[in-house]
Amino acid sequence: MHNTLVILVVGLTPQLVGDHTPALKRLAERGGLRPLNTVTPAVTCSVQATLLTGLPPGRHGAVANGWYFRDLAEVWFWRQSNRLMAGEKIWEAGRRKNPDFTCAKLFWWYNMYSSADWSATPRPMYPADGRKLPDHYTYPSDLHDELDARLGTFPLFTFWGPMADISSSRWISDATRHVMETRDPTLTLTYLPHLDYNLQRLGPDVAHPELQRDLQEVDALCGELIDAAEREGRRVIVVSEYGITPVSEAVHINRALREAGLVAVRRERQQEQLDAGASRAFAVADHQVAHVYVRDPEEIPKIRALLEGLEGVEAVWGDREKREQGLDHPNAGELVAIAQPDRWFSYYYWLDDARAPDYARTVDIHRKPGYDPLELFFDPALKSPKLAAGWRLAKRRLGMRQLLDVISLKDTALVKGAHGRLTDDPSMGPLVISSEAGLLPAGPVEATDFKALVLAHVFEGDDEDMAYRRTAVDNASA
């Protein structure tokens, strides 16, 4: 077996690999770079599940970063149990081939209660007094204190939110090198989210000086990981899940459904809460894809026509299209809406901002019934946003009840980059870079073939490698 390191660099595309990423450029020149034909929706949980299982979303079930749990009548985003992802995982396939195969899965999603040998993932603490404390979850559990002792507390508030920056990726990179050095896994999977932040804030224009800085920062981490891997005799793969495309504005899909009398809300302290179980139809918005759940099948044609006439919607998929696109799973909506290239879907269902729920102006990825990229920005109306956030946090520490309400509801045009639909230009889509040029296909790598590609890196020259080569040749011919 050849020990292998897989680095997932979020948002990395062929057009971003260049002068500002010397380490990644050297790896591509020494080995090879190929576009990745990803899946729809091109979002974190769906793509990662496909990369790890070789299955499309219609088979592994992760149809988005969150979906409507019909038995609970609730929308849940960013759940972490590995049991939400069906199919044989890459480490299970490796272990089946060789019982000595081991895997460290570091900050990839669905990372709790998996069968990987070592894992770590963000997991805040929520004490009964209402606080949210930075933390992470590991398996085995003693790895948690070991990483904290070596690296300090996981910087959760720079992993996501308006203060997101390189420090969370630095922590993950350092943790990865520590686990490789001390555990020597056959396969190491690690995740660097840094590029994702400003690609959504600023868009994918590589001429922007802040994006150039981000590329240099994440490339430096990749260089350290690549150097450490090569010193230890590991092969290296770099992969991304999706490419970011420029966007101009949001499509308020739930507001359109509500105006049509389909979305139900309930009043709580003069605030409106989405009542999913009582709604005739509502959308779970996730970047540029929205799952639309329809209670009465007889209303599907009418609702589909409504969505197809909505400005900013490129396509609406029913049963046939979902089947053709590999998205036909019970977790999916009865309809799936795809945004135009320059638009994204908001989750907003209220018609008056004064009625918005209290979590809407906060960073709260679990309560919101949809993805909210405005969480990456401080409200422009705040004169000193960091001071405002610090004051609110100080009052919390003094035991006062205080919302960390620093997020805008009005300025959806702040968002300059989004993903979810497949990119029209492969140079702006995801990629695979490998240190082993001979293991790459002649053309693009299919996301459903990535599992086999990684196993080929580990088991070069045996049946698994030959199976991958046959699949790659077949796909290239097709």
Secondary structure as UniProt FT lines:
FT   STRAND          4..9
FT   TURN            10..11
FT   HELIX           14..16
FT   TURN            19..20
FT   HELIX           22..30
FT   STRAND          32..37
FT   HELIX           44..53
FT   HELIX           57..60
FT   STRAND          66..69
FT   TURN            70..73
FT   STRAND          74..77
FT   HELIX           82..84
FT   HELIX           90..97
FT   TURN            99..100
FT   STRAND          103..106
FT   STRAND          118..122
FT   TURN            128..129
FT   STRAND          136..139
FT   HELIX           142..151
FT   HELIX           156..158
FT   TURN            162..163
FT   HELIX           166..183
FT   STRAND          187..192
FT   HELIX           194..202
FT   TURN            206..207
FT   HELIX           209..231
FT   TURN            232..233
FT   STRAND          235..239
FT   STRAND          245..246
FT   STRAND          249..251
FT   HELIX           253..259
FT   TURN            260..261
FT   STRAND          265..268
FT   TURN            269..270
FT   STRAND          271..274
FT   HELIX           276..278
FT   STRAND          281..286
FT   TURN            287..288
FT   STRAND          289..294
FT   HELIX           297..299
FT   HELIX           300..308
FT   TURN            311..312
FT   STRAND          313..317
FT   HELIX           319..324
FT   TURN            325..326
FT   TURN            330..331
FT   STRAND          335..339
FT   TURN            341..342
FT   STRAND          343..345
FT   HELIX           353..355
FT   HELIX           358..361
FT   TURN            365..367
FT   HELIX           373..376
FT   TURN            380..381
FT   HELIX           385..397
FT   TURN            398..399
FT   HELIX           412..414
FT   STRAND          417..418
FT   HELIX           426..428
FT   STRAND          431..434
FT   HELIX           437..439
FT   STRAND          445..446
FT   HELIX           447..449
FT   HELIX           450..458
FT   TURN            460..461
FT   HELIX           463..477
//
